[in-house]
Amino acid sequence: MHFKTILFATDFSEGSDFAFKSALSLARKFDSKLLIVHIINEPVDLRGFYVPHISFDKLEEEIEQGAEKLMEKFCRTHLEDFSHYETFVLPGIPYDEIIKTAVQFNADLIVLGTHGRTGLDHVLFGSTAEKVVRKSPVPVMTIRIKD
């Protein structure tokens, strides 16, 4: 199998950084284009509620600017000698946007880190990686951080 395009989804966590090593290694091996995606989970719409000192639109803008800065830092830190990549910071439901982006750009593989949540923690917070694996028409590789 040859991977022309690999999509890597990050939440900028330690688990994502660990998984990125595998994504970058595969991209180098197959001379693939690397799509690096971060999804801003849409915040609950607080319009109509009193939130002191900041409007909802301003909050969304600040969250987006913060995510863009994190993406720039991520690329500076991890991609100093690799240039065949493109970055995306997108709003939406993480698993859904990851799959949509992979399909839109004809990705051959999605690479994700997992947090290894179990029990009540897993039920309460869900698992983006699990939903991507179950719903994606594109093959998915999950990388769990070593304990």
Protein Blocks (a to p, Z undefined) as FASTA:
>chain_A
ZZfbacdddehiaklmmmmmmmmmmmmmnopacdddddddddddfehiacehiafklmmm
mmmmmmmmmmmmmmmmmmmmbcbbcddddedjfklmmmmmmmmnopabdcdddehiahjl
lmmnopfklmmmmmpmbdcddddddZZ
